[in-house]
Each structure stands twice: as C-alpha cells, then as structure tokens.
Amino acid sequence: MTVKKRTAGLDWEDVRYFAALVRHGTLSATARSMAVTHATVSRRIASLEKLLGCTLFDRRAKGYRLTTDGRAVLEDANSMDKAALAILRRSDAGTELSGLVRLAAGRVLAERFLIDRLGTFHERYPAIDLEVIGGSRVVSLAKREADIALRYGSPKDSELVARRVATLTFGLYASPSYRDRLKNGEPPALIGFDDDSDFVPEAKWLRRQFGDRRFSFRTNSQTTQAAAARAGYGVALLPKYVVRSHEPGLVQVPLGGRLPEREVWLLIRSDLQRVPRVKAVANYLAELFRQERQVLGG
C-alpha cells in the first residue's frame, strides 16, 4: 500500500506529476517517463487544479503550456523539491555502512543479471538495504528518485559521477526448430518492439536492418521476446547475457549485418559518491561488471 504524503489536503504526488508535465510538455511523454497511463497524469493535474482552484495549464494540440497561475505554482513546487532534498541529504551525513540505497536499472538487466548476483553483497553488508527500481522510466538522480543508476549510453549530465562498467553485445536468436526451417529456405520472420518502444536503440536497429521483413510478434519486453523466440515465432535480437544465463534452448542464427552493442554506465550524484553505503554499492557493482565482462560482452 502506498502512503500518500499530504499537507493541508495537498497530495505531494500531484505536485510531482505537475512538475513532470512541465518538463515533458505532453501527457504521453509524461506518462512514459513515469510508467503510468495518460489518464493517471490527467487525473493528478485535475486534482491539483481542483484543490488550488485555478487552471495550471492551457491545453493545446501540441502540448500543455503553463498559465500565469501555473508559473507561480511551479516556483512553489521547485521550492518544495529543494526542501525535500535538503531533508534527505541529512541522512547522508552518517558514516555507517547501513541504511537504504536505491538503485535504478533497466528491467531486463535487473531481473536477468543483477538480482542473481547480489547475494554476496548482502552477506558482505547485511545492514545495507537495497531497493532496485527496474523499468523503462528514466528516474531522476537529481531529485533523489534513486541514489545510483545503471544507464545505457554515455551520460549527458556533467553533475553526475560516471563510470563505464560494461559493453553489452547482442545476437539474433531462434529456437532450434525455427533455425532448421530457415536452413530449408523459409524466409525469416522477426520478433520486435511495439510502436511505443521506437526510442529503444535495438528497435531502431531492427527497423533499419529488417524494416521490409515481416514481424510476427511485437512486445516492449525483451524477456517476452525471448519467450516468443523459444515458442517459434521467429528471430529475436537479444542481449547475449540473457540467452547464456536464462535461455539455453535458443540458438544464434546468422542474418547478416553488424550487430549492435550498448555501453552500460554507472552514475552517482557527486554529493553522494563518498557516502559509505552508496560507495559500497557502487564499488560492488563496478567489480561485479568487471568480473562478468565475458558474460555480458563475450
């Protein structure tokens, strides 16, 4: 159950959604960034407008624009953010190897690589509690939605401390029976991403390489894509570590073209890098990726 933080009837989550809509400009972009539906964003904004008794946005065809009242509320919302962060930073002043560390990572990387390998960390630091945030939504380190993030591609934010910890390699995979059908001359069908995932680099690569081919199955989940390949729907582009660790029944098929790679970067806010519990998690992850580089790249 989620406990809502309210001050004199104000739901702080409504303010968070308001600030996100200001940043992203549209309901769809805001919904994607927060991993919710359009209706949830719209409902949150309507709730805040009702409480404040004013209109915060002009709804336009190309997006949401702040009204005069909205700009005034934004100043207060930013002040609330700064105050909340100041309170959170007080918890970073200690020197104990204990407490909560929030780690953001892509869902597949978290579920198919990290979780199985965190047991040793728990044995080494039993008083540190980990919260792993897995998903496609980009969490904000600046707003303390996470303490550490594992992200793909080189970072653009100069205020973050960044380490490149791995390079992921990919392969095109199918079931053994489907591979045999290809050997007998059957044209390959592809397993790909849905339309809402067109921002994913692997989706762009598939579109460039196989845009004229049939896609027999689409989904936003690489785990589901692997299952579809196992079930014989066609050929899927998958990280090699997923197949090596969890999908031994799949086999690689050569369809030509240079396969993509993705760099993994470990990011920390500069004011958190010396906090003992955060430093312990970051160092453990860096060492883990170094030890497993053959599994991830190979």
C-alpha angles and dihedrals in degrees: 000000000000116000110217118219109222132178115191090335095317116131107213090207089064089056091050091053090047091054091046092053090051089054097045101033099211136065092235095052091045092048091051093048092052097037094238137111127273088247092058092054092046092048092050092051092047090050092053093046091050092050093047094040095227142092112256100184140035105226108223134171092251096044147291121315124194118248122216089266089048092055090052092050090048090060090054092045091054090050090052090051092052092048092049092050091049089055091048092050090060088069089059095063095082126094099213122118090230140090137062126323119185116211122191119202139152112279096243093046090049098045101035101037118011106044095056090052102047097081093090090051091054090051091049096045107024093166095057113092118207126210111190115200108198124183147084096277112104106233121211117244089186090061092044094245083138137005097213130022133195107207138173118244132018114307122251097198109093092195092069126085106232135193125181103225106170149003115222119212127201139210138191109246139186139162116278091249092052091049088055090053089054090051088055091058103265111149111245123251117209133227110215150153129293122249094264089061096059090117092065111103092225090054090052091049092051091049092051095046102036107016091130095050129091116264106207095183134025131186139148092234123084088199089059090044089056090051090050090052090050089051091055102253093133143272122338131195104228139168107260093230090061092056095042094049104034113007107053091153094068122091130204118249126198112231098156132249131090109288120232128253130200129205119222117214128193111218131193132170109254093238091056101047093091097043101115099227093045092045090050092054093045094050092047092052093048091051092045092054090047092053093046098043092117091055093048099040112010 
